[in-house]
Amino acid sequence: MEIRLLQTFQAVVQCGSQIKAANLLQYAQSTITLHINQLEEKLGIELFERKGKQMVLTEAGRLVKEQADILLNQVDVITETAKEFSLGQKGLIRIGAIDSIGKTNLISVLTTFMKEHPQICLSIESGVTQQFSQRIIANELDIALCPPPSPELNLEFYPLYEEKLCLILPIDHPLSTQEKIHMCDLEDENFILTGQLCDYRRKIEHVFLQHGFHLHSNYDAANMEMVLNLVLQGFGIAMLPSNFVANSHQYAIRDIDDISFALPVGLIRKKNKVLSPATEKLLANIFSSC
């Protein structure tokens, strides 16, 4: 059954005549007559009693009108929802984000965006680049904010900023007051590391290996908050993003003098994938803020 037949039926009921309904819908009167006849034929009932120029609903017509009103109201809702979606005013955006994003200005970009678009739902999950990459490929995430993915995955990466890693020491650690800290000073230190798949851990291990040093570690922590807590308890030292740690009297933040630890962070998305208007609108806000 065509929606337009019900729309014509509803207009005739509202106007009380085919002539007025034709003017309302900007149809020829013959089209109105045709639509009503087609609808009655499909339903197998008479919808109107013709009393001169007036169209009066039959009992069957009244029952059909009740359901037609409900259906056409739903059609209006669907149409409006589709319009809002196409304008980027409604939708679901699925984002993967590394933990340290919460300490950058990107979190304020997301917060502002949600305040401006209250009908958009934002789903954010934490993790690491390898996990995000696989979920983007599987269409389970739209975008991710993280370090670069493996080149062979053929995902698009847009760099946003560089994340500097710094050395975190217990406040009473001998190196905390040393004027300069070199990599060789860390050879016998116990490092507290994040999980095996963590982007920061991979970067740290790679740089140390490049300089001929093997990291000694007795502790793997589930997240950076736990790493920091273990440092505070004196279990070892760590390297964490500088934007994740704040100046504190509880621990010392130092650089390694002869080495620069920096990790690019950006946005990844599936190559050639058409994103929703809401997601594209969010991307524009992210890029303009960096």
C-alpha positions as CSV (number, residue, x, y, z in Angstrom):
1,M,0.0,0.0,0.0
2,E,1.4,3.4,-1.0
3,I,1.8,6.0,1.7
4,R,0.4,8.7,-0.7
5,L,-3.0,6.9,-0.7
6,L,-3.3,7.2,3.0
7,Q,-2.1,10.8,2.9
8,T,-4.9,11.6,0.4
9,F,-7.4,9.8,2.5
10,Q,-6.3,11.8,5.6
11,A,-6.6,15.1,3.6
12,V,-10.1,14.3,2.5
13,V,-11.1,13.5,6.1
14,Q,-9.6,16.8,7.3
15,C,-11.1,18.9,4.5
16,G,-14.5,17.2,4.2
17,S,-14.5,17.2,0.4
18,Q,-12.3,16.1,-2.5
19,I,-12.2,19.6,-3.9
20,K,-10.7,21.1,-0.8
21,A,-8.3,18.1,-0.4
22,A,-7.1,18.6,-4.0
23,N,-6.4,22.3,-3.2
24,L,-4.5,21.3,0.0
25,L,-2.4,18.7,-1.7
26,Q,-2.1,20.5,-5.0
27,Y,-3.5,17.5,-6.9
28,A,-6.1,17.4,-9.6
29,Q,-9.5,16.4,-8.3
30,S,-9.4,13.4,-10.5
31,T,-6.2,12.3,-8.7
32,I,-7.9,12.5,-5.4
33,T,-10.8,10.4,-6.6
34,L,-8.4,7.9,-8.1
35,H,-6.5,7.6,-4.8
36,I,-9.6,7.1,-2.7
37,N,-10.9,4.5,-5.2
38,Q,-7.6,2.6,-5.2
39,L,-7.5,2.6,-1.4
40,E,-11.0,1.3,-1.1
41,E,-10.2,-1.4,-3.6
42,K,-7.1,-2.5,-1.7
43,L,-8.9,-2.6,1.6
44,G,-12.1,-4.1,0.2
45,I,-14.3,-1.6,2.1
46,E,-16.1,1.7,1.5
47,L,-14.4,4.5,3.4
48,F,-16.8,7.3,2.7
49,E,-20.5,8.0,2.2
50,R,-21.0,10.6,-0.5
51,K,-23.6,13.2,0.6
52,G,-23.6,15.7,-2.2
53,K,-20.2,17.4,-2.2
54,Q,-19.5,16.2,1.4
55,M,-17.4,13.1,2.1
56,V,-18.6,11.5,5.4
57,L,-16.6,8.6,7.0
58,T,-18.3,5.2,7.2
59,E,-17.8,3.1,10.4
60,A,-15.1,1.2,8.6
61,G,-13.6,4.5,7.5
62,R,-13.4,5.8,11.1
63,L,-11.5,2.6,12.1
64,V,-9.1,3.0,9.2
65,K,-8.6,6.7,10.0
66,E,-7.4,5.9,13.5
67,Q,-4.7,3.5,12.2
68,A,-3.8,5.8,9.3
69,D,-3.2,8.7,11.6
70,I,-0.8,6.6,13.7
71,L,1.0,5.3,10.6
72,L,1.3,8.7,9.0
73,N,2.6,10.2,12.2
74,Q,5.3,7.6,12.3
75,V,6.1,8.4,8.6
76,D,6.5,12.1,9.7
77,V,8.8,11.0,12.5
78,I,10.9,8.8,10.2
79,T,11.1,11.7,7.6
80,E,12.2,14.2,10.3
81,T,14.8,11.7,11.7
82,A,16.2,11.2,8.3
83,K,16.4,14.9,7.7
84,E,18.2,15.5,11.1
85,F,20.6,12.6,10.3
86,S,21.5,14.1,6.9
87,L,22.1,17.5,8.5
88,G,24.4,15.9,11.1
89,Q,22.0,16.7,13.9
90,K,21.3,13.2,14.9
91,G,23.2,9.9,14.9
92,L,25.6,7.6,16.7
93,I,29.4,8.2,16.6
94,R,31.6,5.4,17.8
95,I,35.1,6.5,18.9
96,G,38.1,4.7,20.2
97,A,40.5,6.8,22.3
98,I,43.7,6.2,24.2
99,D,43.6,7.1,27.9
100,S,45.7,10.2,27.7
101,I,43.1,11.9,25.3
102,G,41.2,12.7,28.5
103,K,44.0,15.1,29.5
104,T,44.2,17.0,26.3
105,N,42.0,19.7,24.7
106,L,40.4,17.1,22.5
107,I,38.1,16.1,25.5
108,S,36.8,19.7,25.6
109,V,36.2,19.5,21.8
110,L,34.0,16.4,22.4
111,T,32.3,18.0,25.4
112,T,31.4,21.2,23.4
113,F,30.3,19.2,20.4
114,M,27.9,17.2,22.5
115,K,26.4,20.3,24.2
116,E,25.8,21.8,20.7
117,H,24.3,18.5,19.4
118,P,22.3,17.0,22.2
119,Q,20.5,14.5,19.9
120,I,23.8,12.9,18.8
121,C,24.9,9.9,20.8
122,L,28.7,9.5,21.4
123,S,30.1,6.1,22.3
124,I,33.8,6.2,23.5
125,E,35.8,3.2,24.4
126,S,39.4,3.1,25.7
127,G,42.1,0.8,24.4
128,V,45.2,0.8,22.1
129,T,45.8,1.3,18.5
130,Q,46.0,-2.3,17.5
131,Q,42.5,-3.0,19.0
132,F,41.0,0.2,17.5
133,S,42.4,-0.7,14.0
134,Q,40.8,-4.1,14.0
135,R,37.5,-2.7,15.2
136,I,37.5,0.1,12.5
137,I,38.2,-2.5,9.8
138,A,35.3,-4.6,11.2
139,N,33.0,-1.4,11.1
140,E,32.6,-1.6,14.9
141,L,34.2,1.8,15.3
142,D,33.9,4.9,13.1
143,I,37.2,6.7,14.2
144,A,39.9,6.4,16.8
145,L,42.2,9.0,18.5
146,C,45.5,7.2,19.0
147,P,49.1,6.7,17.6
148,P,49.5,5.6,14.0
149,P,48.2,2.1,12.9
150,S,50.4,-0.5,11.1
151,P,50.9,0.6,7.5
152,E,49.8,-2.7,6.1
153,L,46.3,-2.2,7.4
154,N,45.8,0.5,4.9
155,L,43.9,2.8,7.3
156,E,44.0,6.6,7.0
157,F,45.9,8.5,9.7
158,Y,45.7,12.2,10.3
159,P,48.3,13.4,12.8
160,L,47.0,15.9,15.4
161,Y,49.9,16.4,17.9
162,E,53.0,14.8,19.3
163,E,52.8,13.3,22.8
164,K,56.0,13.6,24.8
165,L,56.9,10.8,27.3
166,C,58.7,11.7,30.5
167,L,60.3,9.8,33.3
168,I,58.3,9.4,36.5
169,L,60.3,8.8,39.7
170,P,59.4,8.3,43.4
171,I,60.1,11.6,45.1
172,D,62.8,10.0,47.2
173,H,64.5,8.2,44.3
174,P,68.2,9.1,44.0
175,L,67.8,10.2,40.3
176,S,65.0,12.6,41.2
177,T,67.6,15.3,42.3
178,Q,70.3,14.4,39.7
179,E,71.0,17.4,37.5
180,K,70.9,15.3,34.2
181,I,69.6,11.8,33.7
182,H,71.1,9.7,30.9
183,M,69.8,6.5,29.5
184,C,72.8,4.6,31.0
185,D,71.6,5.7,34.5
186,L,68.4,3.7,34.0
187,E,70.0,0.4,33.0
188,D,69.5,-1.3,36.4
189,E,66.1,0.4,37.2
190,N,62.9,-1.6,37.5
191,F,60.3,-0.1,35.1
192,I,56.6,-0.4,35.6
193,L,55.1,-0.9,32.2
194,T,51.6,-0.9,30.7
195,G,50.3,-4.0,28.8
196,Q,52.1,-5.7,25.9
197,L,49.9,-4.1,23.3
198,C,50.1,-0.6,24.7
199,D,51.4,2.0,22.2
200,Y,53.5,3.7,24.9
201,R,55.2,0.5,26.0
202,R,56.1,-0.4,22.4
203,K,57.6,3.0,21.9
204,I,59.6,2.9,25.1
205,E,60.9,-0.6,24.4
206,H,61.8,0.3,20.8
207,V,63.8,3.4,21.8
208,F,65.7,1.6,24.5
209,L,66.4,-1.3,22.1
210,Q,67.7,1.1,19.5
211,H,70.2,2.4,22.0
212,G,71.3,-1.0,23.1
213,F,69.5,-1.2,26.4
214,H,67.1,-3.9,27.7
215,L,64.3,-2.7,29.9
216,H,64.1,-4.5,33.2
217,S,60.5,-4.8,34.5
218,N,58.7,-6.9,37.1
219,Y,55.4,-5.2,36.8
220,D,52.8,-4.9,34.1
221,A,49.9,-2.6,34.9
222,A,46.4,-2.5,33.3
223,N,46.4,1.3,32.8
224,M,48.4,4.5,33.3
225,E,46.6,5.3,36.6
226,M,47.8,2.0,38.0
227,V,51.3,2.6,36.7
228,L,51.4,6.0,38.5
229,N,50.1,4.5,41.7
230,L,52.8,1.8,41.7
231,V,55.5,4.5,41.2
232,L,54.1,6.3,44.2
233,Q,54.3,3.2,46.3
234,G,58.0,2.8,45.3
235,F,57.7,-0.3,43.2
236,G,59.8,1.2,40.4
237,I,59.9,4.0,37.8
238,A,57.9,4.6,34.7
239,M,57.6,6.6,31.5
240,L,54.2,8.3,30.9
241,P,52.8,11.0,28.6
242,S,53.6,14.4,30.0
243,N,50.0,15.6,29.6
244,F,48.8,12.7,31.7
245,V,50.9,13.6,34.8
246,A,50.7,16.9,36.6
247,N,53.4,18.6,38.7
248,S,53.1,17.1,42.2
249,H,55.1,16.8,45.4
250,Q,54.4,13.1,45.4
251,Y,56.7,12.2,42.5
252,A,59.4,13.7,40.3
253,I,58.9,14.3,36.5
254,R,62.2,14.3,34.5
255,D,63.4,14.1,31.0
256,I,66.1,11.7,29.7
257,D,68.8,14.1,28.6
258,D,70.2,12.4,25.6
259,I,67.0,10.9,24.2
260,S,63.7,12.3,23.0
261,F,60.6,10.2,23.5
262,A,57.7,11.5,21.3
263,L,54.8,9.6,19.9
264,P,52.5,11.1,17.2
265,V,48.8,11.0,18.1
266,G,46.1,11.4,15.5
267,L,42.9,10.3,14.0
268,I,42.4,7.0,12.2
269,R,39.5,6.0,10.0
270,K,38.8,3.4,7.4
271,K,40.0,4.3,3.9
272,N,37.3,5.4,1.5
273,K,34.5,4.8,4.1
274,V,31.6,7.2,3.9
275,L,31.1,8.5,7.5
276,S,27.8,9.8,8.8
277,P,27.2,13.6,8.5
278,A,27.4,13.8,12.4
279,T,30.8,12.1,12.3
280,E,32.1,14.4,9.6
281,K,30.9,17.4,11.5
282,L,32.8,16.1,14.6
283,L,36.0,15.6,12.5
284,A,35.8,19.2,11.3
285,N,35.7,20.4,14.9
286,I,38.6,18.1,15.9
287,F,40.8,19.3,13.0
288,S,40.1,22.9,13.5
289,S,41.1,22.6,17.2
290,C,44.6,21.2,16.5
